[in-house]
């Protein structure tokens, strides 16, 4: 099965949650990109919506697709947030941030009346952690923060975890988020208690946000080779 086809099918199915006049959170990542392009097609057909992008990359894509945008500072609530995920467990807890936009993604998700997660079915897992957990940190003192993040992982049962600075490009330069921060990737392999880890990370000075999204998603749309499966909490 083509993973990209499954992502497309998930994005297409999520259009059913968008109604005329809504303010829509626009996620970041490959599956969300499919959704933004499909939403642009609906806008050209007459659908009236306004999008709140979760990254500069999504903003640029939405502008190209013809989706009208509104700044998050101009809204009091978002009707529905459509975003992807790197992992989803049966309790609808998520790991997000593979695309580097976890801070803005969480702000938008928290402001939404409904969060709809779109992903190919391989993202559905029994236990979170195989995908490295992104942690956004300030650049100042990041090496100290990195060590404290590693210690926090160990304290909540993620033994033997490694924490690496995310880099890109031939020069191995650190990835800079839209907020001007670094990203640490925590390789835990298995997270036995996501809530405990979320609390531990929040207590680390220098951590801006982490990629555990807990209690935010109400609906998950899993794309398959043919169509998609909708799960609702």
Secondary structure, DSSP 8 states (H G I E B T S, - for coil): --HHHHHHHHHHHHGGG--TT-EEEE--SHHHHHHHHHHHHHHHTT---EEEESSHHHHHHHHHHT--B--GGG-S-BSEEEE--SEE-TT--EE--TTS-HHHHHHHHHHBS-EEEEEEGGGB-SSS-SS-EEEEE-STTHHHHHHHHHHHHHHTT-TT-EEEE-EETTTTEE---TTS-EEEEEE-S--S-HHHHHHHHHTSTTEEEESEE-S--SEEEEE-SSSEEEEE-
